[in-house]
Structures are given as C-alpha cells and as structure tokens.
Amino acid sequence: MNWIYDPWPWYVSGPLIALTMFALLFVGKQFGMSSNLRTICTISGGHKAADFFKFNWKKERWNLVVMAGAILGGFLASQYLSDNTVEINPEVAQKLETYGINSANEAYLPTEIFSMEALSDPKVLAILIVGGFLVGFGARYAGGCTSGHAISGISNLQVPSMIAAAGFFVGGLIMIHFIYPLIF
Amino acid sequence: MKTLVYLIIGTFFGVIMYKSEAASWFRIYEMFEFGSFHMYGIILSAIAVGATGIWLIKRFNIKTLGGNDMHLKPKNKSFSRYAFGGILFGLGWALAGACPGPMYVLTGAGYFSIIIVVASAVLGTFVYGLLRHKLPH
C-alpha cells in the first residue's frame, strides 16, 4: 500500500492542474488563488480604507469556497495520502545543510523554519512575515499569482502573464542566489 | 449545489498541490537552484495541456455548462506593473517557499506557522490597495 504515499510525478500533476483550470472555466469561473486575499481584505473592512477593496465580495464567494476546498484537500492529503517527507536532489540538500537546514528528505516543510519552536527565533518570524507580505503585495500589483498568470494567463497566450511569470522567476532567483546567502 | 462543486474542485486542487509536492518549501528551493526538473515539469505540462485546451475552446467556440462565454478576458496591456509586481511576488515566493494556493493547502495540512504567512499576505494585499495610486502600473 506504500504507493498511496508516493508523490505524484510531474507529468500527472501538471495536467491535473490544467484540469482544475478547465473545471473552473466550465462552471463559468476562472482559476486564480490570490484574488481571495483581496476578498478577505474587503470582508475584514478594507473597503473603508481604499477604493481597491470596494467591490461586491459576494460575487467572489465561490472562490472562497474553492479556497476552503484547497484547505480541506491539504488536510486529507497530509493525513491519509502522504508520509509527509519530500526527497530532493542530494546536492541541493547538502547546500541546505550549510544553511543550517537539515530536515530535507525528512519533512514536508523545513522544521528549522516551520516548526512551533522555530517561531521564537526573530529571524524565522521575519522570514515568514516578509515572505508572506511580498507574496500578497506582489500578487495584487502584478494582477495575479502562479495560478492566474503562470498557468491560466500563459495558457491563454497573454503577454502580460508572460512578463509577470518571468518576473516571478527573476525575483525567486534573486532571493535564492543573492539574498539567501546573506540571511542564512 | 454549486457550492459543493466549487468545494470539490478546490479539494481536488488541494490534493494535487500536496501530492505533487508543489506545496513543499524544499521543492521551491530546489527549483530555483535548478536541482530538479520536477517543478518545471509540473508548470510546463500544466501550460502545455492548458494552452491546447484553451486553443480548442476558442477554435470550436466551446461554452460553459451554463451556455455562456468562458472567462478568457485579456489582461490590460502594460509592462511595469507585471514586471515590478512579478519580481516582488517572486522574492516572496522563494522566501516563504509558498505561493497563495499552497499556502491554503498547508494551512489544511496543519502547519501553524503558515497562518502567519497567510496573514502577512493579506496585509501585503491591503498595503497594495492603499498605495496602488502611487505605484507605476
């Protein structure tokens, strides 16, 4: 029964992500995960602070339900379909060890950053807060995230999405190759 | 009824994200280190299947189940907002090791710390809303 816990290969996962996009298109919606962050701002009272949050959030309720499903899917997969370890390239794992991250091949997320104990380290807290902030800020600035731009937008051959996805990649490379050596 | 459909689609997506390991910080790091084809394969095969399907939808003018046009509106033309916004997003994606979809998935998987990331992402979205008129778009 161990096969149940095995990760899905890319050639299964990628087409299934496309299937998610098509399922949403066929029910008259579009695939975009970061829009929910804006909706949450509006529901939390953001419409009083900026026009950007003045919209009829009830029309976006469907996407909050998709988000709730993603949460449920994460629960089900982690509980019943995974041994919650991720194996990566041994050379990359070795490099991570020089950064003090030794949980590669043993955990799904690095325990050095995502365990409860790690939260008492101000550096770890800063990584989580700044990382999340940039994702939220950048996604709305760019008008979409990985699902809306990199998958949906490029599949629709939209030049703006190609620029945004190139930006995602440039930002990621700068972080890993220039900023990680400074913070770890 | 429709709510249940959205919930099922979302659950399906959540399981894919977790099982493909696209929700793993390690896989994101490995991708930016060019250590494996895995993440590139996921993204490129999703685009290949996605682009083929959307081409077919346009070619044969396929409608939604409700008989309407599909949501395939082109994005506004611009360079700076996509480039600057994209780079900021990428910096955060690599730092937190998660983009919005996987953030929700990891919340369900029970990683408490990811809630801090999600809350910060909401804050980032809020600050963008405040500063939007001052930023080049």
Chai-1 contact restraints between the chains, C-beta under 6 A:
chainA,res_idxA,chainB,res_idxB,connection_type,confidence,min_distance_angstrom,max_distance_angstrom,comment,restraint_id
A,P7,B,E21,contact,1.0,0.0,6.0,A-B,restraint_1
A,W8,B,K19,contact,1.0,0.0,6.0,A-B,restraint_2
A,W8,B,S20,contact,1.0,0.0,6.0,A-B,restraint_3
A,W10,B,H38,contact,1.0,0.0,6.0,A-B,restraint_4
A,W10,B,G41,contact,1.0,0.0,6.0,A-B,restraint_5
A,W10,B,I42,contact,1.0,0.0,6.0,A-B,restraint_6
A,Y11,B,S45,contact,1.0,0.0,6.0,A-B,restraint_7
A,S13,B,I16,contact,1.0,0.0,6.0,A-B,restraint_8
A,S13,B,S20,contact,1.0,0.0,6.0,A-B,restraint_9
A,S13,B,I42,contact,1.0,0.0,6.0,A-B,restraint_10
A,G14,B,I42,contact,1.0,0.0,6.0,A-B,restraint_11
A,G14,B,S45,contact,1.0,0.0,6.0,A-B,restraint_12
A,G14,B,A46,contact,1.0,0.0,6.0,A-B,restraint_13
A,P15,B,S45,contact,1.0,0.0,6.0,A-B,restraint_14
A,P15,B,V49,contact,1.0,0.0,6.0,A-B,restraint_15
A,L16,B,I16,contact,1.0,0.0,6.0,A-B,restraint_16
A,I17,B,A46,contact,1.0,0.0,6.0,A-B,restraint_17
A,A18,B,A46,contact,1.0,0.0,6.0,A-B,restraint_18
A,A18,B,V49,contact,1.0,0.0,6.0,A-B,restraint_19
A,A18,B,G50,contact,1.0,0.0,6.0,A-B,restraint_20
A,T20,B,F13,contact,1.0,0.0,6.0,A-B,restraint_21
A,M21,B,G50,contact,1.0,0.0,6.0,A-B,restraint_22
A,F22,B,G53,contact,1.0,0.0,6.0,A-B,restraint_23
A,A23,B,I9,contact,1.0,0.0,6.0,A-B,restraint_24
A,L25,B,M70,contact,1.0,0.0,6.0,A-B,restraint_25
A,F26,B,T64,contact,1.0,0.0,6.0,A-B,restraint_26
A,F26,B,L65,contact,1.0,0.0,6.0,A-B,restraint_27
A,G28,B,T64,contact,1.0,0.0,6.0,A-B,restraint_28
A,G28,B,G66,contact,1.0,0.0,6.0,A-B,restraint_29
A,G28,B,N68,contact,1.0,0.0,6.0,A-B,restraint_30
A,Q30,B,H71,contact,1.0,0.0,6.0,A-B,restraint_31
A,M33,B,P100,contact,1.0,0.0,6.0,A-B,restraint_32
A,M33,B,G101,contact,1.0,0.0,6.0,A-B,restraint_33
A,S34,B,P100,contact,1.0,0.0,6.0,A-B,restraint_34
A,L37,B,A121,contact,1.0,0.0,6.0,A-B,restraint_35
A,L37,B,V122,contact,1.0,0.0,6.0,A-B,restraint_36
A,L37,B,T125,contact,1.0,0.0,6.0,A-B,restraint_37
A,R38,B,T125,contact,1.0,0.0,6.0,A-B,restraint_38
A,I40,B,V122,contact,1.0,0.0,6.0,A-B,restraint_39
A,C41,B,T125,contact,1.0,0.0,6.0,A-B,restraint_40
A,C41,B,F126,contact,1.0,0.0,6.0,A-B,restraint_41
A,G46,B,F126,contact,1.0,0.0,6.0,A-B,restraint_42
A,A50,B,G129,contact,1.0,0.0,6.0,A-B,restraint_43
A,A50,B,L130,contact,1.0,0.0,6.0,A-B,restraint_44
A,F52,B,G129,contact,1.0,0.0,6.0,A-B,restraint_45
A,F52,B,R132,contact,1.0,0.0,6.0,A-B,restraint_46
A,F53,B,G129,contact,1.0,0.0,6.0,A-B,restraint_47
A,W62,B,Y6,contact,1.0,0.0,6.0,A-B,restraint_48
A,V65,B,T3,contact,1.0,0.0,6.0,A-B,restraint_49
A,V65,B,Y6,contact,1.0,0.0,6.0,A-B,restraint_50
A,V65,B,L7,contact,1.0,0.0,6.0,A-B,restraint_51
A,V66,B,Y6,contact,1.0,0.0,6.0,A-B,restraint_52
A,V66,B,I9,contact,1.0,0.0,6.0,A-B,restraint_53
A,V66,B,G10,contact,1.0,0.0,6.0,A-B,restraint_54
A,M67,B,Y104,contact,1.0,0.0,6.0,A-B,restraint_55
A,G69,B,L7,contact,1.0,0.0,6.0,A-B,restraint_56
A,G69,B,G10,contact,1.0,0.0,6.0,A-B,restraint_57
A,G69,B,T11,contact,1.0,0.0,6.0,A-B,restraint_58
A,A70,B,G10,contact,1.0,0.0,6.0,A-B,restraint_59
A,A70,B,F13,contact,1.0,0.0,6.0,A-B,restraint_60
A,A70,B,G14,contact,1.0,0.0,6.0,A-B,restraint_61
A,A70,B,Y104,contact,1.0,0.0,6.0,A-B,restraint_62
A,A70,B,V105,contact,1.0,0.0,6.0,A-B,restraint_63
A,I71,B,Y104,contact,1.0,0.0,6.0,A-B,restraint_64
A,I71,B,T107,contact,1.0,0.0,6.0,A-B,restraint_65
A,I71,B,G108,contact,1.0,0.0,6.0,A-B,restraint_66
A,L72,B,T11,contact,1.0,0.0,6.0,A-B,restraint_67
A,L72,B,G108,contact,1.0,0.0,6.0,A-B,restraint_68
A,G73,B,T11,contact,1.0,0.0,6.0,A-B,restraint_69
A,G73,B,G14,contact,1.0,0.0,6.0,A-B,restraint_70
A,G73,B,V15,contact,1.0,0.0,6.0,A-B,restraint_71
A,G74,B,G14,contact,1.0,0.0,6.0,A-B,restraint_72
A,G74,B,Y18,contact,1.0,0.0,6.0,A-B,restraint_73
A,G74,B,V105,contact,1.0,0.0,6.0,A-B,restraint_74
A,G74,B,G108,contact,1.0,0.0,6.0,A-B,restraint_75
A,G74,B,A109,contact,1.0,0.0,6.0,A-B,restraint_76
A,F75,B,G108,contact,1.0,0.0,6.0,A-B,restraint_77
A,A77,B,V15,contact,1.0,0.0,6.0,A-B,restraint_78
A,A77,B,Y18,contact,1.0,0.0,6.0,A-B,restraint_79
A,A77,B,K19,contact,1.0,0.0,6.0,A-B,restraint_80
A,S78,B,A109,contact,1.0,0.0,6.0,A-B,restraint_81
A,V86,B,E21,contact,1.0,0.0,6.0,A-B,restraint_82
A,V86,B,S24,contact,1.0,0.0,6.0,A-B,restraint_83
A,V86,B,F26,contact,1.0,0.0,6.0,A-B,restraint_84
A,I88,B,F26,contact,1.0,0.0,6.0,A-B,restraint_85
A,I88,B,E30,contact,1.0,0.0,6.0,A-B,restraint_86
A,N89,B,E30,contact,1.0,0.0,6.0,A-B,restraint_87
A,N89,B,G35,contact,1.0,0.0,6.0,A-B,restraint_88
A,N89,B,S36,contact,1.0,0.0,6.0,A-B,restraint_89
A,V92,B,E30,contact,1.0,0.0,6.0,A-B,restraint_90
A,V92,B,E33,contact,1.0,0.0,6.0,A-B,restraint_91
A,V92,B,G35,contact,1.0,0.0,6.0,A-B,restraint_92
A,A104,B,F26,contact,1.0,0.0,6.0,A-B,restraint_93
A,Y108,B,S24,contact,1.0,0.0,6.0,A-B,restraint_94
A,L109,B,W25,contact,1.0,0.0,6.0,A-B,restraint_95
A,L109,B,Y111,contact,1.0,0.0,6.0,A-B,restraint_96
A,P110,B,W25,contact,1.0,0.0,6.0,A-B,restraint_97
A,F114,B,Y111,contact,1.0,0.0,6.0,A-B,restraint_98
A,F114,B,S113,contact,1.0,0.0,6.0,A-B,restraint_99
A,I127,B,L95,contact,1.0,0.0,6.0,A-B,restraint_100
A,L128,B,S113,contact,1.0,0.0,6.0,A-B,restraint_101
A,L128,B,I116,contact,1.0,0.0,6.0,A-B,restraint_102
A,L128,B,V117,contact,1.0,0.0,6.0,A-B,restraint_103
A,I129,B,S120,contact,1.0,0.0,6.0,A-B,restraint_104
A,G131,B,G92,contact,1.0,0.0,6.0,A-B,restraint_105
A,G131,B,L95,contact,1.0,0.0,6.0,A-B,restraint_106
A,G131,B,A96,contact,1.0,0.0,6.0,A-B,restraint_107
A,G132,B,A96,contact,1.0,0.0,6.0,A-B,restraint_108
A,G132,B,V117,contact,1.0,0.0,6.0,A-B,restraint_109
A,G132,B,S120,contact,1.0,0.0,6.0,A-B,restraint_110
A,G132,B,A121,contact,1.0,0.0,6.0,A-B,restraint_111
A,F133,B,S120,contact,1.0,0.0,6.0,A-B,restraint_112
A,F133,B,L123,contact,1.0,0.0,6.0,A-B,restraint_113
A,F133,B,G124,contact,1.0,0.0,6.0,A-B,restraint_114
A,L134,B,L88,contact,1.0,0.0,6.0,A-B,restraint_115
A,L134,B,L91,contact,1.0,0.0,6.0,A-B,restraint_116
A,L134,B,G92,contact,1.0,0.0,6.0,A-B,restraint_117
A,V135,B,G92,contact,1.0,0.0,6.0,A-B,restraint_118
A,V135,B,A121,contact,1.0,0.0,6.0,A-B,restraint_119
A,G136,B,A121,contact,1.0,0.0,6.0,A-B,restraint_120
A,G136,B,G124,contact,1.0,0.0,6.0,A-B,restraint_121
A,G136,B,T125,contact,1.0,0.0,6.0,A-B,restraint_122
A,F137,B,L88,contact,1.0,0.0,6.0,A-B,restraint_123
A,F137,B,G124,contact,1.0,0.0,6.0,A-B,restraint_124
A,F137,B,Y128,contact,1.0,0.0,6.0,A-B,restraint_125
A,G138,B,G85,contact,1.0,0.0,6.0,A-B,restraint_126
A,G138,B,L88,contact,1.0,0.0,6.0,A-B,restraint_127
A,G138,B,F89,contact,1.0,0.0,6.0,A-B,restraint_128
A,G138,B,G92,contact,1.0,0.0,6.0,A-B,restraint_129
A,A139,B,F89,contact,1.0,0.0,6.0,A-B,restraint_130
A,R140,B,T125,contact,1.0,0.0,6.0,A-B,restraint_131
A,R140,B,Y128,contact,1.0,0.0,6.0,A-B,restraint_132
A,Y141,B,R81,contact,1.0,0.0,6.0,A-B,restraint_133
A,Y141,B,G85,contact,1.0,0.0,6.0,A-B,restraint_134
A,Y141,B,Y128,contact,1.0,0.0,6.0,A-B,restraint_135
A,A142,B,Y82,contact,1.0,0.0,6.0,A-B,restraint_136
A,A142,B,G85,contact,1.0,0.0,6.0,A-B,restraint_137
A,A142,B,G86,contact,1.0,0.0,6.0,A-B,restraint_138
A,A142,B,F89,contact,1.0,0.0,6.0,A-B,restraint_139
A,C145,B,C99,contact,1.0,0.0,6.0,A-B,restraint_140
A,C145,B,P100,contact,1.0,0.0,6.0,A-B,restraint_141
A,T146,B,C99,contact,1.0,0.0,6.0,A-B,restraint_142
A,S147,B,G101,contact,1.0,0.0,6.0,A-B,restraint_143
A,I151,B,A46,contact,1.0,0.0,6.0,A-B,restraint_144
A,I154,B,I47,contact,1.0,0.0,6.0,A-B,restraint_145
A,S155,B,I47,contact,1.0,0.0,6.0,A-B,restraint_146
A,S155,B,G50,contact,1.0,0.0,6.0,A-B,restraint_147
A,S155,B,A51,contact,1.0,0.0,6.0,A-B,restraint_148
A,S155,B,I54,contact,1.0,0.0,6.0,A-B,restraint_149
A,N156,B,I54,contact,1.0,0.0,6.0,A-B,restraint_150
A,N156,B,L72,contact,1.0,0.0,6.0,A-B,restraint_151
A,Q158,B,P74,contact,1.0,0.0,6.0,A-B,restraint_152
A,Q158,B,K75,contact,1.0,0.0,6.0,A-B,restraint_153
A,P160,B,K75,contact,1.0,0.0,6.0,A-B,restraint_154
A,P160,B,Y82,contact,1.0,0.0,6.0,A-B,restraint_155
A,I163,B,Y82,contact,1.0,0.0,6.0,A-B,restraint_156
A,I163,B,A83,contact,1.0,0.0,6.0,A-B,restraint_157
A,A164,B,Y82,contact,1.0,0.0,6.0,A-B,restraint_158
A,A164,B,G86,contact,1.0,0.0,6.0,A-B,restraint_159
A,G167,B,A83,contact,1.0,0.0,6.0,A-B,restraint_160
A,G167,B,G86,contact,1.0,0.0,6.0,A-B,restraint_161
A,G167,B,I87,contact,1.0,0.0,6.0,A-B,restraint_162
A,F168,B,G86,contact,1.0,0.0,6.0,A-B,restraint_163
A,F168,B,F89,contact,1.0,0.0,6.0,A-B,restraint_164
A,F168,B,G90,contact,1.0,0.0,6.0,A-B,restraint_165
A,V170,B,I87,contact,1.0,0.0,6.0,A-B,restraint_166
A,G171,B,I87,contact,1.0,0.0,6.0,A-B,restraint_167
A,G171,B,G90,contact,1.0,0.0,6.0,A-B,restraint_168
A,G171,B,L91,contact,1.0,0.0,6.0,A-B,restraint_169
A,G172,B,F32,contact,1.0,0.0,6.0,A-B,restraint_170
A,G172,B,G90,contact,1.0,0.0,6.0,A-B,restraint_171
A,G172,B,W93,contact,1.0,0.0,6.0,A-B,restraint_172
A,G172,B,A94,contact,1.0,0.0,6.0,A-B,restraint_173
A,L173,B,F32,contact,1.0,0.0,6.0,A-B,restraint_174
A,M175,B,L91,contact,1.0,0.0,6.0,A-B,restraint_175
A,M175,B,A94,contact,1.0,0.0,6.0,A-B,restraint_176
A,M175,B,L95,contact,1.0,0.0,6.0,A-B,restraint_177
A,I176,B,F32,contact,1.0,0.0,6.0,A-B,restraint_178
A,I176,B,A94,contact,1.0,0.0,6.0,A-B,restraint_179
